């Protein structure tokens, strides 16, 4: 039975209540987690505040960095064990789970090396003044993580907060929280002081809400839906707290008639089947220049028909969805699109031998999706790809920007001028040219515009997000 991690100790819920952990590949419970309450959140926040006032707050940046580097080494030493835990908890194929654990280790390595390199600056001012600008940690940071990439999201959200000297309180998703708990044990083994990192499990409307409303939190970061993101932002605004929000996307591929179609097709398939499409940056819209629309969609359809959803150990293109509610939600999009008469260009299959209770949806490609249909506008968060034709460069840009989201996009063309023009015109936080995703991109600042949220994670900018800037003006005389 899993437990909270508070003040360096493993503890059960103060209420004594638990929640089942379901295996997405079977629909059956295989563990339990504590059902955290406001009392558990309060204990975690108090432990974090004590750590900031104590050993963790006194530790140098170089010492913090060494702890994170030790964490990276320990994660890699337990790579297979952690990957199996991640795959069991989320249902994803083992190869994807192994990559997630490697990326979590890379976050610790990157921010461990960067911890003592967030420099301030000296500002030239009047001759009798000395002015410096310094970066200081906020204090106690709140982290609410999603269920799609729990290990990676621990690295992306929690590790830079620790690197800058904040003490963290984490509320992982009740659907997938086992790898963040395991990483807490690794952090403790690496030498992280008690209270610097705390995890409270439980439901979002209970433990998550209590965390965002807590009066002693100094900063909030959240990844999830725009609807819940709005609730989180309102709670932060009531206390004038800064928050970083990553709220999903409806990310497009823009495929022009001079693109390398064979190479592009491979990326298109992977960008929607990875993690069963349960990825904020999933390439869920395929925008193709009309002159090559039939040719290219036929090429993608051929590959789509070969896609297979299976168990983690079968290690196919994708696994099941995270839970029954998500399975029903995604299937609802598919059923409504079929009922509206939108053509199905291709559909993969679910592997033989999977458990009948697993939450599977076979990957599916819809073609000539109307521009105002929900498949063209709303985030499905499943292995569902919507193809649409465009006429020219201006039409491609207009179509790509015609959603409420703006997270990432890909431009596929050999024309260097077009690459720059289109990339600059797209309303999103990341643009890839003749590529997609760049292998995880720990070093690359990541975040969105519009309903995709605000603030930046990943890269060196994440360190700045977790710090407040102080200007010190010292008069020393002429």
N, C-alpha and C positions, 0 to 999 in steps of 0.2 A: 504493500500500500504506500503510495506516494504521500509526502508531507510538505507543508510549507517550509521555507528556509528563512528564518528570522533571527537576526542578531548572531549569526554563526551557528544556530542550532536547528535541527529538524524537529518540527512540532506539528501536531494535528490542529484541526480547526477548533477554535475556542468553543464553538457550538457542539462539537462532536459529530457534525454531519459530514457526509461524503457525497461525491458524485461518481458515477461509473465512467470508465474510459472505454470507448468502443473501438474495435478494430474495423476500419472502413472496408477491408477486404471481406469481412464476414458479417458485419453488423452486430457482432457479439461482444460483450464486455470481457476485458482481460486484466483490468486493474481498477483502482479507485484513486481519487484525489480528494483532498479536503475541500469542503465548501466554505470558502472564506467569507467573512463578514466585516463590517466596519470595525469591529474590535480587533480583528487580525490585521487589518490595514493600519490601524492606529499603532499597534505594537511594532509593525515593520517600519513605519515612518519615524517613530521614536528611536528605534535602533539605528536607523540611517542618520538621524540628527546627532546622536551620540557619537557615531563614528566620525562624522565631520568635525566634531569638537575635540575628538581624541586622536588616536593613532593615524587614522586615515587622513585627517585634515593636516597633520604635521608632516606627512610623508612627502618627499621631494618628487618632482616629475620624473626624474631618472629612476627612482625606486618603483614608482607606479608602472613605468614602462617595462621594467624587468619582470614584474609580476605577470603582466600581459604576455610577455614573450614566453615565460614559463607555461602559461596557460596554453599557448599555441602548441608548444612541444607536447604537452600532456594530451591535448585533443588528438593530435596526429598519432600518438602512441596508442590511443584507444579508438582509432578511426573506425574499424569494422564494428566494434561493439556499439558505438554511438550511431553508426549508420543503420544498423539493424533496429535499434530503438526508434530512430526517426522514421524508418519505413513502416514499422509496426504501428506507430502512433498516427501516421498521416496517410498510409496506404500507397505512397509513391514507390516507383520501381527502385530497386536497390542501387542501380547505377546513379540515379538522381540523388538518392539519399547519401551515397558516398561523396558525391560532389558537394552537397550541402554542408557536410561536416568539414570537408577540406576548405570550403569558403569561410566557415566559422573560424577555423584556425587561422586563415589568412587575415581576417579582421583583427584578431588578437596580435598577429605579427605586425600588420601595418600600423595599428594605433599604438602598439608597444614601442615601435621604433619612432613614432611621431610624438610621443607624450612630452618629451623635453625639447621639442622644436617649435612650439607655439610661442613665438617671440613677440615681445612688445615692440614699441618704437619710441625714439626720441624725436620730439617736434621742435624745430627751430622757432623761437619766439622772440620776445624782447630780451635784450642782453642781460638783464638782471633777473631773469627767470629760467628755471630748469623745468621742462615739461616732458613727462613720459606717459605713454598709453600702455596699460597692462590688461591682460585677459585673466579674469578670475572665474572660478566655477560658480554656478548658481547656488549650489548647496545640496538640496535633496531633489532629485529628479524622478518623475513618475513615467513609467514605460508600460504602455498597453499594447501587447503584441497580437498579431493575427495567427491563424492556425495553418496557413499554407506553407510557411518556411520557418518553423519555430527556431531551429538552430541558427540558420542564417540571420534571422531577425534579431536574435540575441546579440550576435556579433555586430550587426548594423546599428542597433539602437543603444544597447547597454554598454558595449565596449568603449566607444568614444566618450561616453559620459564618465566612465571610470578613468579613462586616460587623462581627462582634464581635471580630475580630483573631486567630481561630484560623488555623492553616495546615492545609490539607486534603489528604487522600489519597483519591482516588476510584477505586472499582472498578466500572465500568459493566457491565451485562449483556453477555455475549458475543454475544447475539442482536441488540443494538441499541446501539452505542456511538459511532457516527460523529458525531452532533450534539454530545455532550459534548466530544469531541476538538476539534471546530471551535470550540466556545465557549472552550476553553482558549487557542486561538490569539487569539481576540478579547480575552480577559482580559489576555494578554501585551501586545497592542497598546494596550490601555487603560491600561497602566502598572503592572500587578500585578508585584511583585518576584519574581524567580526563586525557586522553591521554595515560594511561598505556596500554590500549587495544583499538584497532581500527579495524573496519571491512569495507572493500570496496567490494561491490558486482560487478558483471560484467562478461564479457567473458574472458576466459583464454588468448586468443591471444591479448586482449586489456589490461584489468586491471592486469591480472596475469603477462603478459610479462613486463608491466611497473613496477610492483613491483620487479621482479627479476633483472631488469636493473637499479633500482634506485641507485644513487650514495651515499646515506646516509644509506643504509642497511648494517648491520654488520654480518648477518648470515641468511641462507635460509634453510627451510625445506619443502619438497614436497612429497606428496603421489599421485601416479598415474601411468601412463603407462611408460614403458622404453623409448619410443620415446620422450615423453614430458620431462621425467626426464633428458634425454641427453641435451635437449635445456636448461633446468634450470641449469644443471651443467656447461654448457659452459658459460652461463651468469654469474654465480658465479665465474668461473675461470678467467674471464676477469678482475675481481676485487680482485682476490686471496682470495675469501671468502670461509669459511668452509660451507658445506651443508650436511644435512642428507636426504637421499633419500630412500623411500620405494616404490618399483616399481612392485609389484605383484609376482605371483608364479605359479607353476604347481605342487602343493604339493602332494606327494604320501602316500598312506597307503601300508605298506609292511606286508602282512598277511602270516604267516608261518603255517605249518601243525599242530603245537601244540597250536595254539591260541584258546582262548575262542570265538568260532565263533558266538554264539548268541549275546554276548556282543559287539563284534566287528561290527557286521552288523548294530546295532543301531547307533553306532557312525559314520559309513560310510554314512548312509542315511542323518543324520543331518549335516555332514560336507560339503555336496554338495547342500543340499536344503536350508540351512540357508541363509537368505537374497537373495533367488533365485540364489544362487551361485555367487552373486556379492560381493565376499569377497576375498581379496588378499591371504588369507591363506586357501581358500576352498580346501578340499581334493578331487581334480579333477581326480586323477589317482588311480586306485585300482589294486595293484600288488599282485597277489595271487600265492602261490606255486602250481605247476602243479598238484601235487597229490590230492589237495583239490579244485582245480579251479572250476570244474563243480558243486561240492556240495555247495561251498560257494557262487558262483555267482548266483546259483539258489535261495539260501536263500535271498540274497540281492535283486534279481529281484522280488521275491514275495512281499517284503516290498516296493520296488520301485513302483510297480503297484498300491499300495494304496496311494501314495502321491498325493496331490491336491494343485494346485495354486489357490488362491482366493483373495478377497479384504481384506484390513486391518481388518475390523470388522468381517469377516468370520473366521479370525485367523487360517488359515490352515497351511500347511507345508511351503509355501512360497507365496509371493505376485507377482505382475507384475515386469518386469524389469523397469529401471528408465525412459527410453524414447524410442521413436520409432527407433532411430538409433541403440541403443543397442539391441532392440528386433530383428531387421533385421540382425544385426551382428551375434547374437547367432543362429538364425534360419538358417543363411547361413552355419555355421559349421555343423548343424544337416543335412541340405539338402545335403551337399557335402559328408558327411559320408555315408548317405543312398545311394547316387549315386555311391559311391565307393564299395558298396556291404558289408559294415561292418555290422554285425548282430546287430539288436536292441534286447537286452535281455529283456527289459521292459520299459514301459513308463507310467508315471502318467497321470493326467488329469487336465483340467481347470474346476473349479467349475461352476455349473449352476448359472445363474442369474448375472454373471459379465457383466460389460458394454462392448459392442462390440469394443469400441475404446481403451480399456485398453491394456497395453503392455505385454501380457502374453505369456509365453512359458512353456509348460508342462515339468516337469522333465523327463529326458531320460537317459537310461543306455545302452551303447554300449559295446559289448563283443569281445574279441580276436582282439583288435585294433592293427594294425601293429605298430611296434616300431618307425617307421619313419613318420607315418601319423601325420597330424597337430593336431588331437585330443590327440595324445600322447606327443606332444612337445609344443604347443602354448596355451596360456591362453585364455580360452573361455569367462570367466566371466559371466557364466550363469549356470543353473541347469543341466549340462551335465557331466556325469561320464564315464570315459574310463577304462575298465577292461582289464588287460593283464596278462598272466601267466609268471612265472619265474621258473627256474629249482632248484636252490639251493641258499645258502647264498651269494656266490660271484656274481651270476647272478642277484640276487635281488638288491644288492648294485650298480652294474653297470647300471642296468635299472633305478633305482631311481635317479642316478646322471646324466642320459643321457639327460638332458635338459639344456637350457641356464639359468634357474632359480634356486634359492636355498633359499627358505624362511622357510618353516617348513616341517616336515615329521612325520609319526607315524609308530612305529614298534610294531607289534602284535605277541607276542610269550611268552611262559612261561619259556623259557630257559634263565637263568640269564646271562650266558656267552655270548650268542648270542645277548641279549639285549644291552650289553655294546659294543661288537665288532661292531655291525651294527650302533648303535648310533654314535660311534666315526668315522665311515667311511663315513657317509652321509654328503654331502656338502650342508649345510643349516644352518640357524641361530637358529632354535629351533627344538628339537626332542622330541616327546612324546612317552613314552613306555606304551602300553596298555591303552592309553587314547588319547584324541584329543581336543586341545583348552583350557582345564583346566578352563572353566568358565569365560573367558575374560582375566584373568591373568594380571591385572594391575601391579602387583609386579614383573612380569617376563620380563627381557630384551628381546626386540623384534626387529628383523631386518634381513636382508638377505645378501647373497653373490651372486657373479656373476651378472646377469641382475636383480636380485631382489633388488639391491641397496647396500647402505653402511650406516654405523652409526647405532645407537641403540635408540629406543624409549622404553617407559615403564620402570618400575623399577627405582632403584636408579641411574642406569647408565645414564638415560635421563637427570638428573640434571647436570651430568658432561659434557654431550654433549652440553648443553646450557651455558657452562662457558669456559673461557680461563684460563690457568694456568699461574700464575706469581710467579717467584722465587725472593725473596728479600734477598740479601746478605749484612749483616751489619757488618762492622769492628768496634769492640769496644776496641781493644787493649788488651795487655796481662794482 
